[in-house]
């Protein structure tokens, strides 16, 4: 379990559930499948390295219950997700394409990057969360392939500090010589707030624990893949609009072609859609930073049900294929 270092009063913010066993919710579950018309069914929008069959979304089965118990005037959708997982992209797509009774919130009241167990116990300044009833908020949570996400963390670590594999020579301790390899050496501290620092055993441990909180929670929340927002945005965003009682706007769907992040907001690395399509559509790029030792470590550190459900397949042989091309 991550440990909170001494600093601010605890307020039970470090009491996270155990994630030692695979997710019972995901075991045997199938992802949401958007109905396909004849034309859409004939083409695969998302690269095959992220699975077949269209967008993979978790939590849409809870939308009807959320709508039935939450008055229209109170309903809001708000964005959440780990660093570097496309939260700004999702927010922009919602703004441009969803007709909602109330505009989407840039982040959940407890802070879009903060752990879920901070809900109702912490209020993010930009979210003006103290004026919002959290029970009327439906979190829309972005999730990203852990291999790509760890590479993004090497470029822009935000509030995370971890052992940088780039300092290890290629071949040493199973390292490729590229950050974040070797993964067993990526012990991580995250300063969610200046005086609230959590410790994780590795980057995969951080990814696994953060998302398992949302997966295992009983509250309504919808998890959506970054890769689907990038490669197949219209079919992915449509059910997110209807989940809270809205709809897609009439007319042509509006993608986000420029970088969703801005340097003015403090982001070190920004990528436009064209560059992202090339980067995240390459299997070689996905594996090139990792050795077989690293990939075996990911398979042990991350819930296999989480990887299976979102089609984030991790093949130990992928490392060999990436270096041989």
Secondary structure as GFF3:
##gff-version 3
##sequence-region A 1 325
A	DSSP	alpha_helix	38	41	.	.	.	ID=ss1
A	DSSP	three_ten_helix	48	50	.	.	.	ID=ss2
A	DSSP	beta_strand	57	58	.	.	.	ID=ss3
A	DSSP	three_ten_helix	60	62	.	.	.	ID=ss4
A	DSSP	alpha_helix	63	69	.	.	.	ID=ss5
A	DSSP	beta_strand	76	81	.	.	.	ID=ss6
A	DSSP	alpha_helix	87	97	.	.	.	ID=ss7
A	DSSP	beta_strand	98	99	.	.	.	ID=ss8
A	DSSP	three_ten_helix	116	118	.	.	.	ID=ss9
A	DSSP	three_ten_helix	125	127	.	.	.	ID=ss10
A	DSSP	three_ten_helix	129	131	.	.	.	ID=ss11
A	DSSP	three_ten_helix	134	136	.	.	.	ID=ss12
A	DSSP	beta_strand	137	143	.	.	.	ID=ss13
A	DSSP	alpha_helix	146	155	.	.	.	ID=ss14
A	DSSP	beta_strand	160	162	.	.	.	ID=ss15
A	DSSP	three_ten_helix	165	167	.	.	.	ID=ss16
A	DSSP	three_ten_helix	172	174	.	.	.	ID=ss17
A	DSSP	three_ten_helix	183	185	.	.	.	ID=ss18
A	DSSP	beta_strand	188	193	.	.	.	ID=ss19
A	DSSP	beta_strand	196	200	.	.	.	ID=ss20
A	DSSP	alpha_helix	203	216	.	.	.	ID=ss21
A	DSSP	beta_strand	221	225	.	.	.	ID=ss22
A	DSSP	alpha_helix	226	231	.	.	.	ID=ss23
A	DSSP	alpha_helix	233	243	.	.	.	ID=ss24
A	DSSP	beta_strand	247	248	.	.	.	ID=ss25
A	DSSP	three_ten_helix	263	265	.	.	.	ID=ss26
A	DSSP	alpha_helix	273	280	.	.	.	ID=ss27
A	DSSP	alpha_helix	283	287	.	.	.	ID=ss28
A	DSSP	alpha_helix	292	301	.	.	.	ID=ss29
A	DSSP	alpha_helix	304	309	.	.	.	ID=ss30
A	DSSP	alpha_helix	317	324	.	.	.	ID=ss31
###
